[in-house]
Structures are given as C-alpha cells and as structure tokens.
C-alpha cells in the first residue's frame, strides 16, 4: 500500500516536472514494484490517470487554454478507439504487450532527449510550463 | 457558406481521427494518449502548444475513463491500487510543476530519459 502511494507521488512529480504523461510511469511502476502483470498494470494505470487529468484540466482551464467543445468531441469520439485498443491489448500476450510498452518507453526517452537538447532554456521542456508561466503572473 | 460547412466537416473528421487514434493508443498501452493528441492538434488543427496540451488533458479524462471502464469489464483494474497511485500523483504533479521553475529541468530530463531506458530494459528482461 505504501509502495503504491510512493509510486504515485514519484510519478506525479516527474510528470509535473517534465510534462510527460502519468501512464508511461504508472505502468512500469506497477509492474516492477507492485508485481502486477502487464495487462493489469495498464488497466490500473488508466484509472489512475483520470484524477491527474481532471486536476490538470482544471488548472489549464483557469487560464482559458482548454478548448472545451473540441475536448468534448475528441473525448466522445475516442470511445470506439479506446474499446478497440483495450480489446487489442487483451488479445495480445503479456510478453508481447510488455515488449511493445518497453518500445514506447524508449520512444518517450528519445523525445525527452531531443527536447532537452533542442531547447536552450528549461522553460521549453515541460508541457506543464504553460501553467507554471501563468503561475508567475498570478 | 458552403465553404464554411465543408471546413467544419473537415474539422470534425480530423477530430474524429485524432480521437480514434488516441483511444487506440490509450487502450493498447494504458496511457493517456497525450503524445498522440498534442502533436496532431498542432499539425492538423493549427493549435498552439499550450492550448493543445490543455485540450488534450481534458480529452484524456474521457479517453482514459472509457478505456479504464472497458478494462474493468475484463476484470483487469485494481481499484485500490489505482486510487493509491492516482491521488498521490495529483499532489506529485503539483510539486513537479512547482519544482520545474526552480530546477534545471534539462539535466533532469536527460537523467530521466536514462531511467526510462533502464526501466524498459528491465521490463524486457523481467
């Protein structure tokens, strides 16, 4: 139980710091530290993302950055894709899914390196900087 | 007028394509899908980075919610673990955003990229 809390807190800090999503951290945390299999880790990660996204949306919405109609359209129209993605994940074996996820992590790592090297200032790094900059104005 | 309608139809089609792709990605990998949504909103719909990120987060509430519900039907969701991770993560994100203004995020990004690669290798070997 403590383990889950520590993973959540740590993943949240890194997500806020670097602007990467929570899921790419939740899933390996659940597999490597809590011993969940790949399918259960992905499923559990999805639910854990919801409160994080709600709070993130609230923070961005205060500055008028959320285009609500588009967000709603995107969200609603994602249903078929989400159901298909989940069905596909469950059709794959745990090993294949884990390898695919490891590949995704490599891509995210490469993106981080690319962004870090491309940006001359740390301000360009995180997605959260949109909020951070506004916070300074507050 | 007809042009405007056509433009609107194109926009809706693009949003549908992005939503479907993001849903697939989210459901398959157990992530939010922001890494699909943000660049596509910028490329296809002319969003700036900031609005794209904000709008993507709002869409992810639905996308991850739907995908979690479907995973729930498969009996894969560990409800308690999800709460134990998700709620502290909210606190963590706020701390991270605060820290970002006070730390050299660039070196942290490189360190973290290394950690991701190490974890990926660990996943493959485990």
Interface residues (C-beta under 8 A of the other chain):
Chain A: X1 X4 X5 X6 X7 X8 X9 X10 X11 X12 X13 X14 X15 X16 X17 X18 X19 X21 X22 X23 X24 X26 X27 X28 X29 X30 X31 X32 X34 X36 X39 X40 X41 X42 X43 X44 X45 X46 X47 X48 X49 X50 X51 X52 X53 X54 X55 X56 X57 X60 X61 X63 X65 X66 X67 X68 X70 X71 X72 X73 X74 X75 X76 X77 X78 X79 X80 X81 X82 X83 X84 X85 X86 X87 X88 X89 X90 X98 X99 X100 X101 X102 X103 X104 X105 X106 X108 X109 X110 X111 X112 X113 X115 X116 X119 X122 X125 X126 X127 X128 X129 X130 X131 X132 X135 X136
Chain B: X12 X15 X16 X18 X19 X20 X21 X22 X23 X24 X25 X26 X27 X28 X29 X30 X31 X32 X33 X34 X35 X37 X38 X41 X45 X47 X49 X50 X51 X53 X54 X55 X56 X57 X58 X59 X60 X61 X62 X63 X64 X65 X66 X67 X68 X70 X71 X72 X74 X76 X77 X78 X79 X80 X81 X82 X83 X84 X85 X86 X87 X88 X89 X90 X91 X92 X93 X94 X95 X96 X97 X98 X99 X100 X101 X103 X104 X105 X106 X107 X108 X109 X110 X112 X113 X114 X116 X117 X119 X120 X121 X122 X123 X124 X126
